């Protein structure tokens, strides 16, 4: 897989966020996940919170996909990630065991980019690793439907629950978890570390405000 034409960018400006919300809208309406509206944007109540970070994936400089990283961290008063609503009891235990919990969601690819739609999610997943220098360890979580379960398994995640109806969701979901580690990702994508590092965006404009001291990262 050739990832050399892709770059990930943290959305800092209003214009960048609007671009990401429009990509979501186009992707979601294309598969009838959301109805067509006059705004041409898809946002939710988490987007503007301090612990939610929206990213754009660009191909040869053109935005074509997006994802959002959400982080729960009591020390920073970052209270929740979106999928916690559907797994309240499970999160009570997870939060005691893991000081930092990350969810990657709101992944969307423009409908007219079918040729790279299969590798765009893998390129977007690189955004998660950009947070590793700022935290000693990170537990990845996601609420997965049956259709996408295999993708998360390829990233090293395992089911923590069975599939069932969950609040705020139209389909049955299971909770998947795994420590965030590079090895499964590198094996799945065929990248080396240098290639992964080139896909990881600079987070210092936002995380430096939290007085983080970046650490060297390893697999």
Backbone as CSV, one residue per row, in Angstrom:
resi,resn,N_x,N_y,N_z,CA_x,CA_y,CA_z,C_x,C_y,C_z
1,UNK,0.839,-1.194,0.000,0.000,0.000,0.000,0.876,1.247,0.000
2,UNK,0.532,2.178,-0.859,1.314,3.398,-1.000,0.645,4.536,-0.224
3,UNK,1.283,4.936,0.866,0.754,6.027,1.688,1.497,7.341,1.447
4,UNK,2.423,7.357,0.510,3.311,8.511,0.352,2.575,9.771,-0.098
5,UNK,1.421,9.616,-0.754,0.694,10.795,-1.247,-0.246,11.390,-0.208
6,UNK,-0.314,10.772,0.984,-1.232,11.233,2.017,-0.515,12.052,3.086
7,UNK,-1.238,13.024,3.642,-0.788,13.759,4.823,-1.983,13.966,5.741
8,UNK,-1.746,13.898,7.050,-2.771,14.177,8.049,-2.563,15.571,8.627
9,UNK,-3.662,16.266,8.885,-3.590,17.635,9.395,-4.589,17.810,10.542
10,UNK,-4.128,18.355,11.653,-5.012,18.720,12.749,-5.788,19.966,12.373
11,UNK,-7.105,19.921,12.499,-7.940,21.078,12.176,-7.830,22.114,13.297
12,UNK,-7.273,23.249,12.980,-7.117,24.330,13.958,-8.043,25.509,13.668
13,UNK,-8.287,25.781,12.404,-9.108,26.934,12.044,-10.567,26.529,11.855
14,UNK,-11.424,27.511,11.894,-12.850,27.275,11.644,-13.054,26.709,10.240
15,UNK,-12.309,27.233,9.281,-12.459,26.785,7.898,-12.086,25.310,7.751
16,UNK,-11.023,24.876,8.427,-10.620,23.472,8.353,-11.683,22.568,8.968
17,UNK,-12.257,22.992,10.068,-13.297,22.193,10.700,-14.537,22.104,9.820
18,UNK,-14.893,23.209,9.170,-16.042,23.199,8.268,-15.804,22.212,7.123
19,UNK,-14.577,22.165,6.618,-14.239,21.211,5.557,-14.441,19.782,6.048
20,UNK,-13.985,19.502,7.268,-14.151,18.159,7.836,-15.632,17.825,8.019
21,UNK,-16.413,18.767,8.529,-17.837,18.512,8.755,-18.571,18.287,7.429
22,UNK,-18.118,18.956,6.372,-18.741,18.764,5.061,-18.383,17.399,4.483
23,UNK,-17.155,16.953,4.683,-16.774,15.612,4.225,-17.629,14.567,4.940
24,UNK,-17.804,14.729,6.249,-18.694,13.822,6.985,-20.087,13.803,6.354
25,UNK,-20.613,14.998,6.114,-21.972,15.119,5.570,-22.088,14.390,4.241
26,UNK,-21.128,14.616,3.351,-21.187,13.970,2.042,-21.100,12.448,2.170
27,UNK,-20.222,11.972,3.054,-20.069,10.527,3.234,-21.308,9.914,3.859
28,UNK,-21.870,10.568,4.864,-23.004,10.001,5.589,-24.289,10.038,4.770
29,UNK,-24.500,11.121,4.008,-25.703,11.185,3.186,-25.597,10.240,1.988
30,UNK,-24.382,9.968,1.541,-24.194,9.080,0.400,-24.672,7.661,0.699
31,UNK,-24.565,7.259,1.959,-25.010,5.908,2.339,-26.309,5.954,3.151
32,UNK,-26.988,7.112,3.106,-28.278,7.299,3.787,-28.186,7.146,5.296
33,UNK,-26.985,7.404,5.848,-26.845,7.394,7.305,-27.481,8.648,7.902
34,UNK,-27.422,9.752,7.147,-28.021,11.014,7.573,-28.878,11.573,6.443
35,UNK,-29.965,12.273,6.779,-30.793,12.892,5.745,-30.121,14.125,5.164
36,UNK,-30.506,14.478,3.947,-29.976,15.682,3.303,-30.554,16.908,3.996
37,UNK,-29.687,17.879,4.286,-30.110,19.125,4.930,-29.529,20.305,4.169
38,UNK,-29.980,21.493,4.536,-29.520,22.710,3.855,-28.119,23.112,4.282
39,UNK,-27.655,22.664,5.439,-26.362,23.125,5.951,-25.181,22.509,5.209
40,UNK,-25.337,21.269,4.758,-24.218,20.585,4.121,-23.122,20.215,5.097
41,UNK,-23.451,20.189,6.390,-22.458,19.890,7.423,-23.003,18.834,8.376
42,UNK,-22.098,18.036,8.947,-22.486,17.118,10.012,-21.601,17.387,11.222
43,UNK,-22.206,17.845,12.301,-21.512,18.101,13.567,-22.274,17.410,14.685
44,UNK,-21.599,17.224,15.832,-22.298,16.742,17.015,-21.829,17.528,18.232
45,UNK,-22.376,17.166,19.385,-22.129,17.947,20.599,-20.710,17.832,21.121
46,UNK,-19.925,16.896,20.614,-18.561,16.714,21.100,-17.531,17.555,20.346
47,UNK,-17.869,18.015,19.169,-16.857,18.566,18.269,-16.063,19.733,18.845
48,UNK,-16.692,20.590,19.606,-15.996,21.784,20.084,-15.399,21.627,21.477
49,UNK,-15.504,20.441,22.061,-14.918,20.221,23.391,-13.400,20.110,23.292
50,UNK,-12.703,20.479,24.385,-11.245,20.532,24.385,-10.581,19.175,24.176
51,UNK,-11.283,18.094,24.509,-10.672,16.766,24.426,-11.046,16.010,23.152
52,UNK,-11.525,16.751,22.155,-11.877,16.146,20.868,-11.107,16.868,19.767
53,UNK,-10.425,16.092,18.943,-9.491,16.638,17.961,-9.873,16.117,16.570
54,UNK,-10.189,17.041,15.665,-10.611,16.670,14.319,-9.435,16.781,13.353
55,UNK,-9.331,15.790,12.466,-8.222,15.729,11.517,-8.746,15.629,10.094
56,UNK,-7.973,16.180,9.172,-8.215,16.034,7.741,-7.110,15.186,7.135
57,UNK,-7.490,14.262,6.287,-6.524,13.524,5.478,-6.543,14.136,4.084
58,UNK,-5.349,14.499,3.595,-5.245,15.088,2.268,-4.472,14.159,1.340
59,UNK,-4.949,14.089,0.115,-4.247,13.349,-0.937,-3.702,14.369,-1.922
60,UNK,-2.372,14.414,-2.026,-1.718,15.407,-2.885,-2.227,16.811,-2.570
61,UNK,-2.424,17.100,-1.268,-2.831,18.420,-0.817,-4.317,18.692,-0.822
62,UNK,-5.137,17.738,-1.300,-6.583,17.956,-1.377,-7.286,17.179,-0.275
63,UNK,-8.085,17.847,0.574,-8.822,17.137,1.632,-9.773,16.104,1.049
64,UNK,-9.705,14.862,1.581,-10.568,13.815,1.041,-11.127,12.889,2.108
65,UNK,-10.721,13.038,3.364,-11.247,12.191,4.434,-11.002,12.876,5.768
66,UNK,-11.697,12.394,6.784,-11.575,13.011,8.106,-11.827,11.981,9.191
67,UNK,-11.328,12.271,10.371,-11.599,11.455,11.560,-11.438,12.344,12.783
68,UNK,-11.973,11.875,13.908,-11.860,12.628,15.160,-11.300,11.723,16.244
69,UNK,-10.330,12.232,16.979,-9.780,11.536,18.136,-10.338,12.183,19.394
70,UNK,-10.904,11.363,20.274,-11.459,11.838,21.546,-10.696,11.168,22.681
71,UNK,-10.396,11.923,23.723,-9.576,11.403,24.819,-10.252,11.668,26.155
72,UNK,-10.329,10.626,26.968,-10.823,10.721,28.349,-9.613,10.657,29.261
73,UNK,-9.428,11.692,30.082,-8.271,11.755,30.986,-8.663,12.577,32.210
74,UNK,-8.814,11.905,33.346,-9.239,12.592,34.557,-8.271,13.666,35.000
75,UNK,-6.980,13.437,34.845,-5.973,14.406,35.278,-6.107,15.735,34.551
76,UNK,-6.580,15.689,33.300,-6.745,16.900,32.503,-8.186,17.401,32.492
77,UNK,-9.042,16.776,33.296,-10.466,17.117,33.307,-11.101,16.955,31.930
78,UNK,-10.659,15.921,31.226,-11.277,15.528,29.974,-12.222,14.386,30.305
79,UNK,-13.533,14.632,30.360,-14.437,13.740,31.087,-14.905,12.479,30.372
80,UNK,-14.990,12.493,29.043,-15.647,11.352,28.407,-15.262,11.248,26.947
81,UNK,-15.523,10.075,26.369,-15.447,9.863,24.924,-16.832,9.416,24.466
82,UNK,-17.178,9.617,23.209,-18.556,9.384,22.775,-19.105,7.994,23.053
83,UNK,-18.315,6.948,22.843,-18.881,5.603,22.984,-19.151,5.221,24.433
84,UNK,-18.697,6.019,25.386,-18.965,5.725,26.795,-20.463,5.706,27.079
85,UNK,-21.238,6.484,26.333,-22.686,6.541,26.556,-23.341,5.174,26.384
86,UNK,-22.786,4.356,25.508,-23.378,3.052,25.256,-22.828,1.940,26.118
87,UNK,-21.777,2.244,26.907,-21.112,1.211,27.698,-20.742,1.776,29.077
88,UNK,-21.737,2.304,29.757,-21.500,3.010,31.022,-20.868,2.090,32.064
89,UNK,-21.400,0.911,32.244,-20.876,-0.005,33.260,-19.457,-0.455,32.921
90,UNK,-19.203,-0.755,31.658,-17.869,-1.180,31.247,-16.843,-0.072,31.488
91,UNK,-17.250,1.168,31.258,-16.315,2.275,31.424,-15.988,2.545,32.889
92,UNK,-16.843,2.157,33.787,-16.520,2.326,35.209,-15.248,1.549,35.549
93,UNK,-15.141,0.334,35.050,-13.946,-0.472,35.286,-12.774,0.027,34.458
94,UNK,-13.003,0.332,33.186,-11.915,0.780,32.323,-11.275,2.061,32.844
95,UNK,-12.085,2.976,33.331,-11.562,4.263,33.797,-10.694,4.113,35.032
96,UNK,-10.978,3.109,35.851,-10.142,2.855,37.031,-8.807,2.238,36.648
97,UNK,-8.803,1.450,35.592,-7.600,0.733,35.188,-6.715,1.527,34.235
98,UNK,-7.317,2.468,33.496,-6.580,3.168,32.439,-6.781,4.679,32.582
99,UNK,-5.748,5.415,32.960,-5.883,6.867,33.131,-6.203,7.610,31.834
100,UNK,-5.792,7.038,30.690,-6.015,7.703,29.400,-6.719,6.728,28.457
101,UNK,-7.903,7.116,27.995,-8.692,6.291,27.076,-8.961,7.113,25.819
102,UNK,-8.720,6.502,24.673,-8.869,7.196,23.392,-9.880,6.481,22.506
103,UNK,-10.691,7.266,21.833,-11.606,6.743,20.822,-11.390,7.487,19.515
104,UNK,-11.288,6.754,18.425,-11.254,7.385,17.110,-12.597,7.150,16.440
105,UNK,-13.236,8.228,16.057,-14.557,8.129,15.455,-14.774,9.176,14.391
106,UNK,-16.026,9.292,13.954,-16.417,10.236,12.904,-15.514,10.115,11.677
107,UNK,-15.164,8.873,11.358,-14.340,8.630,10.174,-15.216,8.709,8.938
108,UNK,-14.764,9.479,7.956,-15.555,9.670,6.738,-14.624,9.930,5.568
109,UNK,-14.979,9.346,4.421,-14.203,9.496,3.191,-15.136,10.032,2.107
110,UNK,-14.665,11.004,1.333,-15.491,11.557,0.277,-15.969,10.451,-0.674
111,UNK,-17.237,10.480,-1.058,-17.772,9.417,-1.919,-17.081,9.300,-3.270
112,UNK,-16.510,10.400,-3.791,-15.912,10.347,-5.126,-14.444,9.938,-5.111
113,UNK,-13.997,9.352,-3.989,-12.595,8.908,-3.890,-12.553,7.406,-3.669
114,UNK,-13.336,6.679,-4.416,-13.452,5.236,-4.216,-12.122,4.523,-4.361
115,UNK,-11.242,5.038,-5.212,-9.993,4.349,-5.465,-9.097,4.215,-4.253
116,UNK,-9.222,5.142,-3.294,-8.375,5.096,-2.103,-9.187,4.892,-0.828
117,UNK,-10.470,4.602,-0.989,-11.338,4.481,0.181,-10.895,3.367,1.111
118,UNK,-10.248,2.340,0.579,-9.849,1.211,1.408,-8.623,1.504,2.261
119,UNK,-7.767,2.424,1.817,-6.568,2.713,2.607,-6.661,4.039,3.361
120,UNK,-7.642,4.868,3.013,-7.800,6.129,3.742,-8.030,5.913,5.234
121,UNK,-8.880,4.943,5.659,-9.041,4.723,7.098,-7.734,4.331,7.782
122,UNK,-6.890,3.564,7.095,-5.597,3.193,7.678,-4.702,4.415,7.828
123,UNK,-4.719,5.290,6.833,-3.919,6.514,6.918,-4.422,7.414,8.044
124,UNK,-5.739,7.493,8.219,-6.310,8.307,9.295,-5.963,7.750,10.669
125,UNK,-5.841,6.449,10.767,-5.528,5.820,12.059,-4.174,6.268,12.581
126,UNK,-3.304,6.735,11.693,-1.988,7.218,12.121,-2.094,8.407,13.061
127,UNK,-3.209,9.134,13.011,-3.379,10.283,13.913,-3.337,9.861,15.376
128,UNK,-3.806,8.656,15.671,-3.809,8.195,17.064,-2.399,8.147,17.634
129,UNK,-1.443,7.734,16.814,-0.077,7.562,17.309,0.615,8.890,17.583
130,UNK,0.094,9.973,17.033,0.677,11.291,17.305,0.529,11.682,18.767
131,UNK,-0.382,11.015,19.503,-0.590,11.328,20.917,0.342,10.538,21.834
132,UNK,1.006,9.523,21.310,1.848,8.680,22.158,2.964,9.442,22.865
133,UNK,3.592,10.443,22.254,4.647,11.151,22.991,4.149,11.926,24.209
134,UNK,2.836,12.106,24.314,2.286,12.954,25.369,1.685,12.169,26.527
135,UNK,1.547,10.867,26.375,0.948,10.042,27.424,1.764,8.759,27.588
136,UNK,1.894,8.295,28.818,2.677,7.089,29.073,2.041,5.862,28.443
137,UNK,0.727,5.761,28.485,0.024,4.655,27.852,-1.379,5.105,27.506
138,UNK,-1.940,4.502,26.464,-3.265,4.864,25.970,-4.047,3.595,25.691
139,UNK,-5.271,3.529,26.203,-6.170,2.436,25.855,-7.074,2.912,24.728
140,UNK,-7.028,2.207,23.598,-7.934,2.508,22.492,-9.264,1.804,22.729
141,UNK,-10.353,2.488,22.446,-11.685,1.895,22.536,-12.482,2.292,21.302
142,UNK,-13.471,1.490,20.975,-14.410,1.880,19.929,-15.687,1.080,20.092
143,UNK,-16.776,1.667,19.617,-18.051,0.956,19.519,-18.178,0.519,18.075
144,UNK,-18.118,-0.779,17.834,-18.085,-1.285,16.467,-19.362,-2.047,16.118
145,UNK,-19.851,-1.787,14.917,-20.892,-2.629,14.361,-20.262,-3.857,13.727
146,UNK,-21.093,-4.786,13.325,-20.581,-6.030,12.744,-19.827,-5.777,11.443
147,UNK,-20.229,-4.758,10.711,-19.615,-4.464,9.421,-18.160,-4.043,9.558
148,UNK,-17.819,-3.332,10.642,-16.477,-2.766,10.775,-15.601,-3.494,11.798
149,UNK,-16.131,-4.537,12.399,-15.391,-5.235,13.447,-14.049,-5.755,12.941
150,UNK,-14.027,-6.278,11.737,-12.796,-6.835,11.186,-11.700,-5.784,11.048
151,UNK,-12.071,-4.562,10.679,-11.080,-3.492,10.554,-10.379,-3.245,11.881
152,UNK,-11.153,-3.152,12.962,-10.552,-2.884,14.265,-9.740,-4.074,14.769
153,UNK,-10.155,-5.274,14.407,-9.348,-6.445,14.769,-7.993,-6.404,14.081
154,UNK,-7.972,-5.921,12.869,-6.693,-5.775,12.154,-5.776,-4.772,12.837
155,UNK,-6.352,-3.837,13.567,-5.562,-2.860,14.316,-5.157,-3.379,15.690
156,UNK,-5.463,-4.638,15.975,-5.068,-5.253,17.239,-6.109,-5.192,18.330
157,UNK,-7.317,-4.711,18.022,-8.350,-4.569,19.041,-9.153,-5.856,19.192
158,UNK,-9.692,-6.058,20.386,-10.472,-7.258,20.689,-11.812,-6.861,21.305
159,UNK,-12.802,-7.718,21.114,-14.135,-7.445,21.661,-14.126,-7.574,23.179
160,UNK,-14.684,-6.579,23.849,-14.826,-6.623,25.298,-16.259,-6.945,25.700
161,UNK,-17.181,-6.873,24.750,-18.587,-7.208,24.995,-19.132,-7.911,23.753
162,UNK,-20.322,-8.450,23.871,-21.024,-8.955,22.713,-21.788,-7.839,22.031
163,UNK,-22.384,-8.153,20.879,-23.201,-7.173,20.169,-24.568,-7.062,20.838
164,UNK,-25.027,-5.822,20.983,-26.335,-5.571,21.582,-26.780,-4.165,21.212
165,UNK,-28.054,-3.887,21.413,-28.575,-2.547,21.201,-27.996,-1.614,22.265
166,UNK,-27.588,-0.427,21.848,-26.977,0.542,22.764,-27.684,1.887,22.650
167,UNK,-27.670,2.690,23.728,-28.290,4.020,23.663,-27.661,4.882,22.573
168,UNK,-28.472,5.705,21.939,-28.045,6.672,20.931,-27.574,6.020,19.635
169,UNK,-27.806,4.726,19.445,-27.310,4.036,18.259,-28.439,3.273,17.574
170,UNK,-28.374,3.219,16.234,-29.418,2.563,15.463,-29.102,1.107,15.164
171,UNK,-27.859,0.677,15.413,-27.472,-0.704,15.128,-26.863,-1.334,16.375
172,UNK,-26.796,-2.660,16.392,-26.147,-3.368,17.500,-24.637,-3.092,17.471
173,UNK,-24.081,-2.886,18.644,-22.664,-2.551,18.750,-21.994,-3.408,19.818
174,UNK,-20.683,-3.601,19.650,-19.867,-4.184,20.710,-18.764,-3.203,21.056
175,UNK,-18.241,-3.307,22.258,-17.116,-2.487,22.683,-15.832,-3.242,22.388
176,UNK,-14.896,-2.565,21.720,-13.603,-3.158,21.417,-12.512,-2.337,22.072
177,UNK,-11.478,-2.997,22.573,-10.412,-2.304,23.293,-9.058,-2.915,22.948
178,UNK,-8.008,-2.115,23.179,-6.628,-2.600,23.061,-5.692,-1.470,23.450
179,UNK,-4.562,-1.763,24.081,-3.542,-0.735,24.259,-3.095,-0.228,22.892
180,UNK,-2.882,1.073,22.777,-2.428,1.634,21.509,-0.964,1.269,21.295
181,UNK,-0.706,0.438,20.299,0.653,-0.017,19.998,0.890,0.050,18.496
182,UNK,2.111,0.335,18.120,2.445,0.498,16.709,2.541,-0.820,15.954
183,UNK,2.976,-1.876,16.619,3.312,-3.107,15.906,2.164,-3.638,15.049
184,UNK,0.936,-3.803,15.583,-0.143,-4.307,14.722,-0.411,-3.401,13.524
185,UNK,-0.308,-2.105,13.752,-0.550,-1.155,12.665,0.523,-1.261,11.585
186,UNK,1.772,-1.323,11.992,2.861,-1.430,11.020,2.764,-2.731,10.231
187,UNK,2.402,-3.794,10.911,2.271,-5.077,10.230,1.117,-5.051,9.228
188,UNK,0.032,-4.421,9.588,-1.141,-4.389,8.717,-0.909,-3.518,7.495
189,UNK,-0.226,-2.396,7.670,-0.048,-1.444,6.573,1.219,-1.691,5.765
190,UNK,2.164,-2.434,6.328,3.441,-2.632,5.645,4.359,-1.435,5.746
191,UNK,4.056,-0.498,6.617,4.906,0.678,6.813,6.090,0.346,7.698
192,UNK,7.117,1.203,7.632,8.133,1.242,8.664,7.855,2.459,9.542
193,UNK,8.617,2.610,10.606,8.342,3.705,11.538,8.489,5.072,10.875
194,UNK,9.463,5.215,10.008,9.667,6.512,9.354,8.450,6.916,8.536
195,UNK,7.855,5.954,7.858,6.658,6.245,7.074,5.478,6.610,7.972
196,UNK,5.359,5.911,9.097,4.296,6.256,10.039,4.523,7.643,10.611
197,UNK,5.745,7.955,11.012,6.024,9.272,11.576,5.680,10.381,10.589
198,UNK,5.874,10.126,9.298,5.565,11.154,8.303,4.064,11.398,8.186
199,UNK,3.249,10.428,8.612,1.792,10.575,8.584,1.238,11.194,9.870
200,UNK,2.056,11.260,10.902,1.590,11.767,12.189,1.648,13.291,12.212
201,UNK,0.533,13.969,12.436,0.528,15.436,12.415,1.152,16.030,13.668
202,UNK,1.483,17.294,13.582,2.041,18.037,14.711,0.905,18.455,15.652
203,UNK,0.961,17.992,16.902,-0.077,18.322,17.874,0.331,19.445,18.829
204,UNK,1.549,19.920,18.704,2.044,20.901,19.672,1.207,22.180,19.747
205,UNK,0.559,22.634,18.654,-0.241,23.859,18.792,-1.356,23.750,19.822
206,UNK,-1.867,22.542,20.069,-2.935,22.404,21.053,-2.448,21.744,22.342
207,UNK,-1.589,20.760,22.244,-1.178,20.052,23.452,-0.135,20.817,24.249
208,UNK,0.584,21.717,23.633,1.536,22.530,24.396,0.814,23.416,25.396
209,UNK,-0.462,23.701,25.112,-1.251,24.509,26.042,-1.537,23.761,27.338
210,UNK,-1.417,22.432,27.295,-1.640,21.617,28.480,-0.341,21.332,29.227
211,UNK,0.738,22.001,28.822,2.052,21.869,29.460,2.560,20.428,29.406
212,UNK,2.310,19.788,28.269,2.849,18.451,28.052,4.339,18.535,27.765
213,UNK,5.046,17.489,28.116,6.439,17.327,27.735,6.528,16.077,26.864
214,UNK,6.650,16.231,25.555,6.676,15.053,24.680,7.804,14.110,25.037
215,UNK,7.517,12.805,24.915,8.482,11.758,25.219,8.836,11.015,23.940
216,UNK,10.029,10.418,23.899,10.339,9.535,22.751,9.352,8.392,22.702
217,UNK,8.999,7.948,21.506,8.055,6.857,21.366,8.713,5.671,20.712
218,UNK,8.212,4.498,21.053,8.703,3.259,20.471,7.511,2.362,20.216
219,UNK,7.748,1.255,19.518,6.668,0.318,19.278,6.315,-0.421,20.542
